[in-house]
Amino acid sequence: MSYLLKEGLTISVGMHYGKKIIIASDHRGFDSKIKLLEEMHKKGGLLEDALRFNNRFMTTDVGCHNDERCDYVDYVCQAASSVSNNWLESIGIAICGSGIGMSIAAAKFPRLYPARCLTVEDAVLSRKHNNSNFLCLSSSTENLKDIVSAWLFASFYESPEEEPYLRRFIKTLDIEKNQFK
């Protein structure tokens, strides 16, 4: 985990490695979440990819825990609250039918920068340009593992050439600071 102190603000930079992953779903995202968690933890899986960075990810599944109909808000709020309270050490992943509802609810929490990503390119750009820390996914997306991997290993602010993205992110933090007084 790397941090940058700029204009009196602590900003998480680089990749998400070393951070705890809080994962949530509703009933429509449950099967996708289970498959993703299995992929992340199997030998040779996504989390093993982290070893090339001398790092391990830990995951916490806050629910739902079956495919019975439920309200996505109940589970995304658990994940979002956890990430919001530990925003320098944790990140979130949420899966529902579209990824939209999870993203809207997560955006209500301070220090959360959710991104609904449907492609690998979305995931990379949400990190490189916007420093997203809460990934929202659609259960109907085919390549969830690739999207999650791209998001986890994409970096925010790797060099001074990326100063415009940092400047824009700081402006976003200023908006948040003024709105959550």
C-alpha positions as CSV (number, residue, x, y, z in Angstrom):
1,M,0.0,0.0,0.0
2,S,1.3,3.4,-1.0
3,Y,0.2,6.8,0.1
4,L,0.8,10.3,-1.1
5,L,0.3,13.4,1.1
6,K,-0.8,16.3,-1.1
7,E,-2.5,19.6,-0.2
8,G,-3.0,18.2,3.3
9,L,-4.8,15.1,2.1
10,T,-3.7,11.5,2.4
11,I,-4.3,9.8,-1.0
12,S,-3.9,6.0,-1.7
13,V,-1.9,5.6,-4.8
14,G,-0.5,2.6,-6.8
15,M,-2.2,-0.7,-7.0
16,H,-4.7,-2.1,-4.5
17,Y,-2.4,-4.9,-3.4
18,G,-2.2,-5.4,0.4
19,K,-5.7,-4.2,1.0
20,K,-8.5,-6.3,2.4
21,I,-11.3,-7.0,-0.1
22,I,-14.8,-6.6,1.3
23,I,-17.2,-8.4,-1.1
24,A,-21.0,-8.3,-1.2
25,S,-23.8,-9.4,-3.5
26,D,-27.6,-9.6,-3.6
27,H,-29.4,-12.7,-4.7
28,R,-28.9,-12.0,-8.4
29,G,-25.1,-11.6,-7.8
30,F,-24.8,-14.5,-5.4
31,D,-23.7,-17.2,-7.9
32,S,-21.3,-14.9,-9.6
33,K,-19.8,-13.8,-6.2
34,I,-19.3,-17.5,-5.2
35,K,-17.6,-18.3,-8.5
36,L,-15.4,-15.2,-8.2
37,L,-14.4,-16.1,-4.7
38,E,-13.6,-19.7,-5.7
39,E,-11.5,-18.3,-8.6
40,M,-9.7,-15.9,-6.3
41,H,-8.8,-18.5,-3.8
42,K,-8.0,-21.5,-6.0
43,K,-4.4,-22.5,-6.6
44,G,-3.2,-20.5,-9.6
45,G,-6.2,-18.2,-9.2
46,L,-6.5,-14.5,-9.1
47,L,-5.2,-14.0,-5.5
48,E,-2.2,-16.2,-6.3
49,D,-1.4,-13.6,-9.0
50,A,-0.8,-11.3,-6.1
51,L,2.3,-13.3,-5.2
52,R,4.2,-11.8,-8.1
53,F,3.9,-8.6,-6.1
54,N,4.9,-10.3,-2.9
55,N,1.5,-9.7,-1.5
56,R,-1.7,-11.5,-0.5
57,F,-5.2,-10.3,-0.6
58,M,-7.6,-11.2,2.2
59,T,-11.3,-11.3,1.5
60,T,-14.4,-10.9,3.7
61,D,-17.8,-11.9,2.3
62,V,-20.5,-9.8,4.0
63,G,-23.4,-11.5,2.2
64,C,-25.8,-12.3,0.9
65,H,-25.2,-16.0,1.7
66,N,-27.7,-17.7,-0.5
67,D,-29.7,-17.0,-3.7
68,E,-33.0,-16.2,-1.9
69,R,-34.5,-12.8,-2.9
70,C,-33.1,-10.0,-0.8
71,D,-32.5,-6.2,-1.0
72,Y,-29.1,-5.3,-2.4
73,V,-28.9,-2.2,-0.2
74,D,-28.6,-4.3,2.9
75,Y,-25.4,-5.9,1.7
76,V,-23.8,-3.1,-0.2
77,C,-24.2,-0.9,2.9
78,Q,-22.3,-3.4,5.0
79,A,-19.4,-3.5,2.5
80,A,-19.5,0.2,1.9
81,S,-19.5,1.1,5.6
82,S,-16.5,-1.2,6.2
83,V,-14.5,0.3,3.3
84,S,-15.5,3.8,4.3
85,N,-14.3,3.3,7.8
86,N,-11.0,1.7,6.7
87,W,-10.6,3.3,3.3
88,L,-6.7,3.3,3.3
89,E,-6.6,-0.5,4.1
90,S,-9.6,-1.9,2.3
91,I,-11.5,-1.9,-1.0
92,G,-14.9,-3.2,-2.0
93,I,-16.4,-5.4,-4.7
94,A,-20.2,-5.7,-5.1
95,I,-22.2,-7.7,-7.5
96,C,-25.9,-7.4,-8.3
97,G,-28.0,-7.8,-11.4
98,S,-26.8,-4.6,-13.1
99,G,-24.1,-3.2,-10.8
100,I,-26.0,0.1,-10.9
101,G,-27.9,-0.1,-7.6
102,M,-24.8,-1.2,-5.7
103,S,-22.9,1.8,-7.2
104,I,-25.6,4.3,-6.3
105,A,-25.8,3.1,-2.7
106,A,-22.0,2.8,-2.3
107,A,-21.6,6.4,-3.5
108,K,-23.5,7.6,-0.4
109,F,-20.6,6.8,1.9
110,P,-17.7,9.1,2.5
111,R,-14.3,8.1,1.0
112,L,-15.9,5.7,-1.4
113,Y,-15.3,6.1,-5.1
114,P,-17.4,3.4,-6.7
115,A,-17.2,2.4,-10.4
116,R,-19.6,0.2,-12.3
117,C,-17.3,-1.7,-14.7
118,L,-18.5,-3.9,-17.5
119,T,-15.2,-4.3,-19.3
120,V,-11.5,-4.7,-18.5
121,E,-11.0,-1.2,-20.0
122,D,-13.6,0.3,-17.7
123,A,-11.8,-1.3,-14.7
124,V,-8.4,-0.1,-15.7
125,L,-9.6,3.5,-16.4
126,S,-11.6,3.6,-13.2
127,R,-8.3,3.0,-11.3
128,K,-5.8,5.0,-13.4
129,H,-8.0,8.0,-14.0
130,N,-10.4,8.1,-11.0
131,N,-8.8,6.1,-8.1
132,S,-11.9,3.9,-7.6
133,N,-11.9,1.9,-4.5
134,F,-15.3,0.1,-4.8
135,L,-15.9,-2.1,-7.8
136,C,-19.5,-2.7,-8.8
137,L,-20.3,-5.5,-11.2
138,S,-23.2,-6.9,-13.2
139,S,-23.9,-10.6,-12.6
140,S,-24.5,-11.0,-16.3
141,T,-21.0,-9.9,-17.2
142,E,-19.0,-12.9,-18.7
143,N,-15.4,-12.0,-17.7
144,L,-15.7,-11.0,-14.1
145,K,-12.3,-12.5,-13.2
146,D,-10.6,-10.5,-15.8
147,I,-12.3,-7.3,-14.8
148,V,-11.5,-7.8,-11.1
149,S,-7.9,-8.7,-11.9
150,A,-7.4,-5.6,-14.1
151,W,-9.0,-3.4,-11.4
152,L,-6.8,-4.9,-8.6
153,F,-3.6,-4.5,-10.5
154,A,-4.1,-1.2,-12.2
155,S,-2.3,1.7,-10.6
156,F,-3.4,5.2,-9.7
157,Y,-0.8,7.9,-10.1
158,E,2.4,6.1,-11.0
159,S,4.3,9.1,-12.3
160,P,4.3,12.9,-12.6
161,E,2.8,12.6,-16.1
162,E,-0.4,11.5,-14.4
163,E,-0.6,14.7,-12.5
164,P,-3.9,15.7,-14.2
165,Y,-5.7,12.7,-12.8
166,L,-4.3,13.4,-9.3
167,R,-5.5,17.0,-9.6
168,R,-9.0,15.9,-10.7
169,F,-9.1,13.4,-7.8
170,I,-8.2,16.1,-5.3
171,K,-11.0,18.3,-6.7
172,T,-13.4,15.3,-6.1
173,L,-12.1,15.0,-2.5
174,D,-12.8,18.7,-2.0
175,I,-16.4,18.2,-3.2
176,E,-16.7,15.4,-0.7
177,K,-15.2,17.4,2.1
178,N,-17.7,20.2,1.5
179,Q,-20.7,17.8,1.2
180,F,-20.0,15.6,4.2
181,K,-19.4,18.4,6.7
